[in-house]
Amino acid sequence: MFLSMSLMVQAQQGKGQHKQGDYTPEQQAVLKTKRMALHLDLNQDQQDKLLKINRSWAEKRAEQREKFKAQKDSADKPDADLRYAHQSQMLDNQLAYHNEVKKILNEEQYAIWKEHRAKNKERGHGQRRHAHHGKKDQDKS
């Protein structure tokens, strides 16, 4: 009985917790493009263009993640200015990505995409959640 309970808990904890870092940039780009194709009913030309963009952005994110991780792991922890620069760069990248996507999607698809992203943000998807934040939220209940 204990074994079945522990397996159930492990299954629940692992459910849906694949991180982008678990996949190569190529895999991330393909999966993201396929999800967009299904959700937005993209034609083949749109899928091809988005795959190219998603591949490029996934590679940039991986490079930036490694760079920031190296800075974070070094003896000199990132100061407020470095963290600010990192956040600012990430936001600039997001704006550029949105502009590129907007050029490929039609108005209806872009509206659906924006709405879907807003809903995911509300639910906390696509946001980094730290374990201690979740614990605090649970303690309040």
N, C-alpha and C positions, 0 to 999 in steps of 0.2 A: 504494500500500500504506500509506504514511504517513497519507494522508487517511482511509482506512478505519479504521486503528487509532485515530486521534484522535477520529473520530466514535463509535467503540465506547466509548472512555474517557469521552467526554462523556455518552453515553447512560447508562453505568453510574453516573456521578457524579450525574446528574440524576434517577435512578430513585427514585421515592418521596420526593422531597425537597420536596414542596409544603408551604409553611409556612402556618399559619393566616392570617398577615398578607397572603398573596397573595389572599385572598378577603374580600369584604365580610362584615360581621357577619350579614347576612341569608343569604348563601351558606353561611357556616359553620354556621348554625343548621339550614338545610335539609339539608345533607350529614350533619351529626351525627344529626339525627332519622331520616333514611333509613337510616343505618348501624344505629342502634338498632332501628328497625322490622324490618330484616332479621334481625338477630342475636337479637332477643328475641321475634319474632313478635307484634308489637304490634297491637292493634285500632285502628280509625280514631280513636276517642275518645282513646286513649292517645297516638297520634301527634299529634293536634291540640294536646293539653295540653303534650306535650313540646316541640313546635315553639315554642309560646308561651314556655315557660321557656328553651329553648335560644336563642331570639332575644334575650330579655332579657339573659341571661348573656353572650352574644357581644358585645352592645353595651357592657355594663359592662367586659368584658375589653379591648375596643378603646379605650375611654376611659381605662382605667387604664394600658394600654400606652403610649398617647400622652403621658399625664401623666408617667409614669416616664421615658420617652424624652426628654422636654423637660428634666426635671431632670438626667438623665444627660448630655445634650448641653450643658447650661449651663456657664458658667465655674466655678460651684461644684459640684463633683462630689458625689454623694450620700454622706453619711457613714454610719457604721455604724448609727446610730439611724434614719436614713431608710430604709436598706435593710431593717432589722429591721421597721419599720412596714409597709413594702411587702410583705414576706414574710408577716407576721402577717395583713394584710388579705387576701392571696391565699388563705391557709389558711382564714380565716373564710368567705370566699366559697365555697370548695370544700365546706366543711361544710354551708353553707346550700343549695348546689346538690344535694348528696347527699340532704338531707332532703326537698327538693321532689320529686326523682325517686322517692324511696322512697314518697311519697304516691300516685304514679301507677301504679307497677308493682305487680304482685302479688308474693307472697313468692318464688316460683320465679324470676320474671323478675329480681327484685332480686338474688337470689343469683347468677344467671348474670352479670348486669351487673357486680357487685362482683368476681367471679372473673375476668372478662375484663379489667377495669381493673387488677387485680393482676398478671395475666400481662403486660399491656402495659407496666406500670411496670418489671417485671423485665427485659423486653427493651429498655427505654430509650425506648419510644414515649411521647409525651406529656411527655417531659422535654426540657429545653433541653440540647443537647449542644454544647459549644464545640469548634471544630476542634482546638485544641491538646490537649484531653483525649483525643480520638480518636487523635491522633498519638502521645501518650505510651503509650496502650494498644497501638498497633501496634509501637512500639519494644520493648516488653517481650516480644513474641512471638519 
